[in-house]
Amino acid sequence: MTLIATATNKMVDPLAMSVEDIDREDIIVALAKTCRWGGMCSAFLSVAQHSINVSDRAAEAVFDAAPEDRMKLRQYALLHDAAEAYLGDVRAPIKHLPEFAFYRKAEHELLAKIHRAAGLDEIPPLWVQHYLHLADQDEQKHEWNMLMGGAKEWTPLEWRDAERLYRHRLDLCLPDWTRR
């Protein structure tokens, strides 16, 4: 058993969590305080802000879709990196090594439980997966250009602001996922 402490003062095993162990406040706090790119960037950019940006980008990509479909895409986009709240982040080149198959499996299983806790299907529909992947890739390119290119006109949010905005977006997009 591998126990970690959470923002809500619980002890959980991230490799054996139940849906009931998942707390949206833990996810909000952890993602707001976790820096993208493993911290290897010119400014702090939280995973929470990244998730909000991916949600916006994904919804824009399907601007002509039915409102409920755009909302579904936003919901999954807001949670696409939520497993990192409990597992931490492993940078992509390392995460995709064969030796890290255990991490990818744990991340996939935990994300399915997070989806269920939020009232979503464990596995997003294929069309959601497609647009979410494209939006995430586009946002990564944008972030890289802004953070590594030294853009002056773009300022990432401080973690407290990212936390507030992420919480607000979850309230709007997943209103039935109650606070505990």
HUPEGI-V960729 format. One record per residue. RES is the residue in three letters. PHI is phi as a letter, one per 40 degrees, with the letter a starting at -180 (NA if undefined). PSI is psi as a letter, one per 20 degrees, with the letter a starting at -180 (none if undefined). NEAR is the number of other C-alpha atoms within 10 Angstrom. Layout:
BEGIN
RES/PHI/PSI/NEAR
RES/PHI/PSI/NEAR
END
This chain:
BEGIN
MET/NA/p/8
THR/b/o/9
LEU/c/p/12
ILE/b/q/13
ALA/c/q/12
THR/b/r/18
ALA/c/h/14
THR/c/j/13
ASN/g/k/9
LYS/b/q/12
MET/b/p/13
VAL/b/q/18
ASP/b/o/15
PRO/c/i/22
LEU/c/i/18
ALA/a/l/14
MET/c/q/15
SER/c/r/14
VAL/d/h/15
GLU/c/h/10
ASP/c/h/16
ILE/c/p/22
ASP/b/p/20
ARG/c/h/21
GLU/c/h/17
ASP/c/g/19
ILE/c/g/26
ILE/d/g/23
VAL/c/g/22
ALA/c/g/23
LEU/c/h/29
ALA/c/h/28
LYS/c/j/20
THR/c/p/21
CYS/c/p/21
ARG/c/r/21
TRP/f/k/19
GLY/g/k/12
GLY/g/j/12
MET/c/m/11
CYS/a/r/17
SER/c/i/12
ALA/a/q/17
PHE/c/p/19
LEU/b/o/24
SER/c/q/24
VAL/c/h/28
ALA/c/g/32
GLN/c/g/25
HIS/d/g/25
SER/c/h/24
ILE/c/g/21
ASN/c/g/20
VAL/c/h/28
SER/c/g/28
ASP/c/g/18
ARG/c/g/21
ALA/c/g/27
ALA/c/h/24
GLU/c/h/14
ALA/c/h/16
VAL/b/l/14
PHE/d/h/12
ASP/c/j/10
ALA/c/r/12
ALA/c/q/9
PRO/d/h/12
GLU/c/h/9
ASP/c/g/16
ARG/c/h/20
MET/c/g/18
LYS/d/g/18
LEU/c/g/26
ARG/c/g/28
GLN/c/g/24
TYR/c/h/27
ALA/c/g/28
LEU/c/h/25
LEU/b/j/23
HIS/c/h/20
ASP/b/j/19
ALA/c/h/26
ALA/c/h/24
GLU/c/h/20
ALA/c/h/22
TYR/b/h/22
LEU/c/i/16
GLY/g/r/16
ASP/b/q/19
VAL/b/p/15
ARG/c/q/11
ALA/d/g/10
PRO/c/h/7
ILE/c/g/10
LYS/d/h/15
HIS/c/j/13
LEU/c/q/10
PRO/d/h/9
GLU/c/i/9
PHE/b/j/13
ALA/d/h/12
PHE/c/h/12
TYR/c/g/16
ARG/c/h/15
LYS/c/g/12
ALA/c/g/17
GLU/c/g/22
HIS/c/g/15
GLU/c/g/17
LEU/c/g/25
LEU/c/h/20
ALA/c/g/19
LYS/c/h/23
ILE/c/g/27
HIS/d/g/22
ARG/c/g/17
ALA/c/h/20
ALA/c/i/23
GLY/g/j/13
LEU/b/r/17
ASP/c/q/14
GLU/d/g/17
ILE/b/p/16
PRO/c/q/17
PRO/d/q/12
LEU/d/h/9
TRP/c/h/11
VAL/c/g/20
GLN/d/g/16
HIS/c/g/12
TYR/c/h/18
LEU/c/g/25
HIS/c/g/16
LEU/c/g/16
ALA/c/h/22
ASP/c/g/20
GLN/c/g/13
ASP/c/g/15
GLU/c/h/20
GLN/c/g/17
LYS/c/g/12
HIS/c/g/13
GLU/c/g/21
TRP/d/g/15
ASN/c/g/12
MET/c/g/19
LEU/c/h/21
MET/c/h/13
GLY/c/i/12
GLY/g/k/13
ALA/c/p/11
LYS/c/h/8
GLU/c/j/6
TRP/b/p/10
THR/b/o/12
PRO/c/q/16
LEU/c/q/17
GLU/c/q/15
TRP/c/h/22
ARG/c/h/13
ASP/c/h/14
ALA/c/h/24
GLU/c/g/24
ARG/c/g/14
LEU/c/g/18
TYR/c/g/24
ARG/d/g/19
HIS/c/g/13
ARG/c/g/17
LEU/c/g/21
ASP/d/g/14
LEU/c/g/12
CYS/c/h/17
LEU/b/m/19
PRO/c/h/13
ASP/c/i/11
TRP/c/n/16
THR/c/q/13
ARG/c/q/9
ARG/b/none/7
END
